[in-house]
Amino acid sequence: MTAMAITAGASGAIAVEPWASRELPIKDGLAVWLDGAAQAAGRQRRGDIVLRDGDPLEHWLDSSGRQRNLVQAVEAKRPRVRLDGELAMVRFDGRGSHLALDGLNSDLPAATLFMVAAPFRNEGGFSGMLSMHATDQPDFVSGMNIDQGPFLSEKFEVVNVEGAGFGGINNLLKSGGPFLQHRRLCVTNCRTRGGRAVDGW
């Protein structure tokens, strides 16, 4: 994954981090902003160790100014940083590596999520890209999840978005394509309308 941003009409005027990219056109209402390319500048500002290609990522710094940094305390479950010139990505192995933010205690009755990712396989079983949920409750009941559905596929052809009131499994991808290609995804969630996903814009 290269970047992800969630806008949710978040209350309060919060300035984005000084090391954040200036290229994001909409900054009002940012709930969280994860930018792979901004990690080096953010870590340098904090005095953290400089990341090298292939390093495990213990925490993914939030650029939104809300300090909602994602973390992984268990080294074996950390994703790895991929650096290619000015392009920076976070590579999840699909076998359990993940980052998390616990104890947020926040309700997102309406939210829009933007994601840039390059899925590299789909072995079925709801291979996930994102999960948000209340403590001790499934994401498809209390929050929202984005995955590739229940079945194995040979290309990127399913974006299944489920959550409270969404109505079950549904492929919302407009057009698919080969794995290992960067895709821009936009998902809009509103309690009164259910979920809606758009591939690109």
N, C-alpha and C positions, 0 to 999 in steps of 0.2 A: 504494500500500500504506500502510495506517495503522499497523499493528503486526505484529510477529512475535516469538514466543518459542519456544525449543527447550529442552526439559528432557531430560536424559540421565543422571540419576543422577551428575552430575559430582562428583568427589571434592573434599574440602576444604571448610571452612566459609568461604564468601566472602559478604561483606555486599554487598547491592545498592548502587548509587551513591546518594549522599545526595540527588540531584536526581531520582531515579526516582519514578514514580507509586507511591503506597501502595495502589492498588486491585488490584494483581495478587495473587490469593489464595495462590498457590503460588510460593514463592521458592527452596525447597530443590531442589538439582539443576539449577538453571538453567545451561545451556551458553552461551546468548546471548539477549539480550532487546532487540529493536529497537522503540522506541516513538516514533512521529512526534511525538506531543504533548509528549514530554519533551525534545526537542532544544533548544528555546529555553533552558530552565533549565540543561541540561547545558553548552551553549555559553557561557552567561553565567558559570557557575561556573569554566569554563576560561579565561575572558577572550577568547573568540573573537568574531568579528564577528557581530552579530545578523542572523538570517536574515529576509528579506522574501519576500513572496509572489512566486513565479516564479524565485527565485534558484537557480542550480545547486548541488547538494549534493556537496561534495568528500568529506565523511566523515559516516557515520551512526553516532552514538555508541551504544555498547552499555551498556544500563542494568544488566546483570547483576552488575557489579563485577569481571568478568574482563577488561575492557578489550579486548574483541574487536571493535573498531571496524571497520566496512566502509569502504573507501576507493575513490576513482576519481581517478587522477592526471591523466587526459586530460580536459580541460574539455568537449570535444565529446561525450563519452560519459557525462557526469554526468546523473543524473536531476534533476528540479526539485522544489522545495518548493512545496506548495499549502497556503495558510493561509486558513481560513474560520472566523472567530471563534475559538473555543477548539479547533476541529478542525484538526489538522495532518496532512498526508499527504505521501508521497514519490511523485512521478509518473514512471514509467518510460515512455518513448515507444514501446516495442515494436520499435524499429529499431536496437537496439544499446546503449542506455543501460543501465548496470549498475554495481553496487558489488561489491567483492570483498574477501575476507580470505584472504591467501596464507600458507603456511608454518605452518598451525595445528598440524600433526603430531599429530592427535588421532583416536582411534578411537571411533565411536559405535555400539557393537553393538546398543543398544536406545535409541530416542529417540522423543519425542512432540513434534510441531511444531504450534503454534497460529498461525494467520495471519488477519489481517483485511485484505481487499483488494477492490477494485472493478475487475475486468477490463473494458476498454473495447472490445476486439475480439479476434477470433481468425481470423487469416489462414491457419491451418494450419501445417504444418511444425514441429510441436511447440513452439508459442509458449509459452515458459517463464516460470514465476514464481519458481522456486528451483532451484539446482543445487549439489550438494556432491560432491566427488570427490577422489581421490588425484592427485598431480601427474602430468601427462602420461598420464592414463587417463580414459576416458569416464565420465560420471556414472552411466549405466545399468549399468556393469560394476563400478565400484569405490566407488560412493557412493549417492546418491539424487537424483532430479529430480522436480519437480512441473510439469506442463505441461498444455496443452489438447488434446493428441493430434495426429495427423497431418493431420486434415482441417479445412477452413474451416467455420465455423459462424456462424449469424446471431444466436445467443444463447449465454449461458454455460451449457453443457450437458455439458462433459467436464472431469473432473479425472483425468489420467493420472499415476500414480505408478510410477516404475520405479527399480530398483536391483539390487544384487547379490542374486540368488536370488528376485527378484520374479515372474519368469515372463512378462515382456513387456508389451505394451500392454493396458491394461484401464481402462475408465471406472469409477471408484469413487465418482462423485458420486451422491448419493441423489436430489436434486431440483435442477433447474436454474432458470434465469430470465433476465430481460433483462440485458444488459451495463449497466455504470455503476451498479450497485447494490452496496453493501457486503455482502460475504459473509464469514462466519466459517467457517474450515476447520480441521479437526483431522486430522492424519495421524500414525498410530502405526506405527513401524517396529521390527520385532524379527527378528533373523536366523532364528529358528526358525519364525516364522509368516509371513514375508513382509511385505507392506505392507497397510495398511488405512486408508481415508479416510472421514471423516464430514463431511457438509455441515451445519454448525450443531451445536448441542448444547443 
